[in-house]
Amino acid sequence: MKNCIRNVALLLLIVLLHSAPALAAPKFSFRLGHAVPEENAYHYGATKFAELVEAKTNGEVHIDVFPNNQLGTGERDLIEGLQLGTVDIYVGSTGPMGGFEKRFLLFDFPFLFRDKKHVYSVLDGEIGQHILSLLDAKGMRGLAWMENGFRNLTNVKRAVNGVEDVKGLKIRTMENKVHMAMWRTLGVDPTPMAWSEVFTALQQGTIDGQENPIPVIYTSKLYEVQKHLSLTRHVFSPAMIVVAKSVFDSLPEEYRTIFAEAAQEAALYEREVCDKMENEFIESLKQNGMEVTTPDLASFQEACKSVYEEFKGELDEDAGLLDQIIAMGKE
Ligand code: EAX
């Protein structure tokens, strides 16, 4: 009998020792924030990143994902949180980033990108890596490019088939001066606003519309407060995984490599999810009552050409990259 109890105790001890790493508290715990609902592609990418890091570090690094602006009141606030230490990792668009490093405005010029093949030939090449590297001087480490997508206009007032149809609309924009200039040039009244405030502003009628990629429009249920969707695809909105530099520098070298590899893998996964959503959700928006038009984009492109001359100077020594991107789109 004694032998039996001893053997059971020995077996339990072996099991506990083997499961010890999984039960041990993680050496590092970080908070990742984003501004959209859990149904959005960002959340898929963020949780994939967290899972990959935890698996590759044998549980020694744990990342909690906080969706829907839980760590801040919109993307600019979340990015500021990286600098203030209230946010460890950010997943979100580059929209407000031009206010931290103005050369991020490079991607905000209207109708700059021909299609996603063109987009990723830029982001995954030297230009994209160079722009990410600029964040080091701003207390952040840009790890990888995710996808928000081509931005489209929604509004409550009227169908949009040509540039003349947008005149006089009050449209929410991101806190981004190139986007605001584009809409102002088209005769729109641009209203910069944090994403967390947009649904209520649309509901109350303080703005007529907004512009975002299809996955954001659908997962944020804008069909409940917007009637018209116009497939303008006027700007491609990149997204990113960015770590606070203080966090990244606190990691052992092997974990920094793991962060970089996991971010790249999660980003490629998120782009696939986002692309699939973009294709599927237009039909879902129609089924939820939205009227969808494909406007004459030439009228839009012609009307906002002046934005290039107005803002190219903001890019300083990197202004030549704008011409490079345009040339890559013609290859
Ligand atoms: O990143 O603020 C915006 O319009 C962004 O596209 C949205 O938060 C997703």
Residues whose N, C-alpha, C, O or C-beta is under 5 A from the ligand:
A	BS01	EAX	A35 G92 S93 N148 M174 W195 E211 N212 V216
